[in-house]
Amino acid sequence: MFKGSIVAIVTPFKDNRVDEKALGDLIEWHISQGTSAIVPCGTTGESATLDYDEHYKVIEFTIKAVNKRVPVVAGTGANSTEETIMMTKKAKEMGADGALLVTPYYNKPTQEGLYRHYREVAEKVDIPLVLYNVPSRTGVNLLPQTVARLSEIENIVAIKEATGDMRQVSEVIRLCGDRITVLSGDDFTTFPLMMLGGKGVISVTANVAPADVAGMCNALERGDIEEARRLHYKLEPLNKAMFIETNPIPVKTALSMMGRIQEELRLPLCPMSDANRERLRKALVDYGLLS
């Protein structure tokens, strides 16, 4: 259902408001460059600093701008099950094709708690759900055995795996088979994860190099390993540059350097240090995104 290069799109701001013009232009660019689906209000979309009205506004705007040309998977995860259900219902009402649900953060639920959380959302909202496992941010790891239990639920269709652990990815695929689609949650793991049987990536790097990320995913899907490997190694310096500082600081700074958005973040995120800004600029120049 969801595969290929799926961009975790940034939320552009201008004067501390969502910049709909810039967001619309980004969406059109992504579709023209071969992006397979769009995720608004994920981590890269600064969901943590959007209020409810802004959150819904970004999702609704994205759905309308995309106009069914590619799927829209709305970020609606929270550390409260009831809040997750509320936002996921709203995304469904607005016409989202799916919802991305990060594991509840800070609470540090047990594996049984994680299972019950996702099962409750799946029972209350009839929309395709994508699990999102990113222990480095949430403090909890959704283990393969729990993913296997969840894969038995009909509308849990995919997982964004951002542990960076290929053994864990392999175990998820072994246990779940084709009951769930595994997507990379870290750009540097997309090539090996797809070689193991994954189907794509929810990407940060696609924000700045959508054609190449899509090209790598498409090459792997058609079995052109050499072309995919070439693009993997081409992208790898850019992948590293996107995490010089905390995501989405570098990617929003890069898009600003490229003239696509204003350079504006919300506290507690702040502008890059001068030294890291120069490292980022060099990576963009070396890649050919800046002259």
GIWO-V413150 format. One record per helix or strand of 3 or more residues. SS is the DSSP state (hx for helix, st for strand). FROM is the first residue (numbers start at 1). LEN is the number of residues. If there is no record, write none. Layout:
BEGIN
[[SS,FROM,LEN] [SS,FROM,LEN]]
END
This chain:
BEGIN
[[st,4,5] [hx,20,14] [st,37,3] [hx,47,3] [hx,52,15] [st,71,5] [hx,81,14] [st,98,5] [hx,111,14] [st,129,5] [hx,135,4] [hx,144,7] [st,156,6] [hx,166,14] [st,181,4] [hx,187,10] [st,200,4] [hx,205,3] [hx,210,13] [hx,225,17] [hx,249,9] [hx,274,14]]
END
